[in-house]
């Protein structure tokens, strides 16, 4: 069996466990009373999430204990754990519940999102569109603004509007990019890899990085500054060339820098590339290798 086959089998088994209404009723019973509590009060957290066998059975409306026990046992391990005093949902069950609340499955339609923010390059009003759970922010008036397209849960639109949507999208993207930069998938906690596009290391194009997870379907393609800006030496260099630290992780500051950022391959074996980030008559030069490892940072 290949790794892909193994992952597919695990996914199929996980979904198959939920393929019965009684099992879904058991899980619903936990979350009908689910509410956030102080994470410092561990005993209280456990108490609120614990249901007895009788409480779970009553929640399903079943009277046949044998049939109920059969379905409960099917959930044991993957979605339900037995502890002293009853049963609790596992992290997998909680993740399913949180995903359901975040995405609230509905018909996917194209929605225009009002963005009360000007393009960092031409100051035209930015445009937002939401389709198939992906939020896109771009500038209809110029080609310099990179913009962004990233998966954004429906709940994020329900509780925000205007510039709050724009900021939330970027913060979410950069949080996930920063985590993926460390080698951890923001979706499944699997191992991520970072690959620079060799075609864009031509001394003229803005270098990009593709981040992919070896376990799930998560991937992101970002500009080189977004991929590197949280590395301490790069953050310090951005500050030194005149990009305020408070702005180094903002879309506006990053987008203003991007049109002039270039990269060139220094060697193929081992692979090394030099990234040049000019700003305010200064240049930050970052030498990176495979996997986006930073070898050196210099400001001239």
Secondary structure by P-SEA (a helix, b strand, c coil): ccaaaaaaaaaaaaaaaaccaaaaaaaaaaacccccccccaaaaaaaaacccaaaaaaaaccccaaaaaaaaaaaccccccccccbbbbcaaaaaaaaaaaacccccbbbbbbbbcccccccccbbbbbbcccbbbbbbccccccccccccccaaaaaacccaaaaaaaaaaaaaaaaaaaaccccccccbbbbbccccccccccbbbbbbbbccccbbbbbcccccccccaaaaaaaaaacccccccccaaaaaaaccccbbbbcccccbbbbbbbbcccbbbbbbbcccccccccccc
